[in-house]
Amino acid sequence: MRRTELQQEIRKMRFEEVYGGWHKRRLSQEEAAQILGVSSRTFRRYINRYDDNGIEGLSDRRLTQASHRRAPVDEVMALGKLYRRRYRGWNVKHFYSWYRRDGGSRSYTWVKMNWSSKNGHLVKLHLPIKSSFQSHSVVCILNMNEDVGCYKTFQYT
């Protein structure tokens, strides 16, 4: 459960408790609204929604809607297909420059997030290994569709 969904459920439970106190006339609207941390007008709106639709009427409908900025699934899939077909093995920076030249319109960060999680290098591990003469690290690149590739980087001390 995401944090927003958890907060919504807590808000519903708190509203039911406060609504019971308000309905039995132990609390005024202003007191009930203050307990919930909303204005008295918002509390009245909650009451109307609760009376019309029950507890589900208090659900935040914005959480169920997809963002208008979200990329279509076929665009994300096309990005992965393009990378696998023509640019396999390239890093994000080089892939992005050719993605833009081919007519791509998304930002570098968007391409990086979608590329790294679905299509390319998932993890880069730097494992330091020290000896008396030199220190080097082994960099392993894990690919989704290929074996692990490792190479050494040397640094003389």
Phi, psi and omega in degrees: 000131179286162182300320181294321179293321177297315178297324179295318179294321177295318179298321178297315180297316179297321180297316180300320178295313182292322179298319178299317177294322179290319182295327178273007176065028173274338180234146172274170178298319181296318179293317179298317179296321180294320178298319179282344181081028179233172177282164179295327177296317178295321178298319177296321177297318177301317180299313180298316179294322180293318179293325181283315190237004182076202184295329179291341176292342180272355181296140177282110185290344179292333182289337182269352182265141175286147179294143178289345179269352183293137181285143176296149183301320181295331176290320178294318179295322179295324177299314179295320179295318178299316180296313182293325184282317189241335191235024182302133179093351179280153174278172186297319184300312181290319178299318181297319181298320178284329175299317178292320179296328179278005176104007178292144185244357183278163182283165178300317181296319179298315180297317181298316181293318181284325179292313186288330184273340187238331196239338190228225185289118182275316186221137171245117182256126175254111182251103182288134176232124184247140171230177184289331183267325185209160172239141178217160177235150177260124179255120179251133178246121181262124178254151179291321188250005183228174177285173178283132176248128181236147174213157183260143171243129185257147176218109183280137180250000000 
